[in-house]
Amino acid sequence: LVTFGSPETVESLFYLWRITHKQKYREIAWDIFKAIDKHCKIDGVGHSNVRDVGRPELKDDRMESFWIAETLKYLYLTFEDDNVISLDEFVFNTEAHPVRKIQNAEDLKFIKSAIAGH
């Protein structure tokens, strides 16, 4: 089974692009997207895993949720302007959701108070 869209690789490419701005990381990300689209696309339905790389026509009958939620998000952000979800202002959790960074002690105090129910 080949999991087509595991997000970890394109997540790494996203960070490498944002930190270095070396074009090669965008090129690799684009090549990955094209390969996934070519080999994993199900006409009119979406994308699926390939069961056997020797027989790419054999695909699973499902689409992984992380394909859209994480893999495509990181691919999109790799080609978007740096000010869209700035790494100076946000971090990503393990499910690729952007979370605003705590910028100062007052924000931290407010968050702790809200969690404690005060």
Residue pairs with C-beta under 8 A, 6 or more apart in sequence:
1 49
1 50
1 51
1 52
1 60
2 49
2 50
2 51
2 52
2 53
3 49
3 64
4 36
4 39
4 40
4 47
4 48
4 49
4 50
4 64
4 67
5 36
5 40
5 47
5 64
5 66
5 67
5 70
5 71
5 72
6 66
6 71
7 66
7 70
7 71
7 74
7 96
9 32
10 29
10 32
10 71
10 74
10 75
10 78
11 70
11 74
11 92
11 96
13 25
13 26
13 28
13 29
13 32
13 74
13 78
14 29
14 74
14 75
14 77
14 78
15 87
16 22
16 25
17 25
17 26
17 29
17 78
18 82
18 87
25 78
26 78
26 79
29 75
29 78
29 79
30 79
32 75
33 75
36 47
36 71
37 47
39 50
39 56
40 47
40 48
40 49
40 50
40 59
41 47
42 48
42 59
42 63
45 63
46 63
46 67
47 63
47 67
48 59
48 60
48 61
48 62
48 63
49 59
49 60
49 62
49 64
50 56
50 58
50 59
51 58
51 59
51 60
52 58
69 95
69 96
70 95
70 96
73 96
74 96
77 84
77 85
85 98
88 101
89 100
89 101
90 98
90 99
90 100
90 101
91 98
91 99
91 101
92 98
92 99
93 99
102 108
102 111
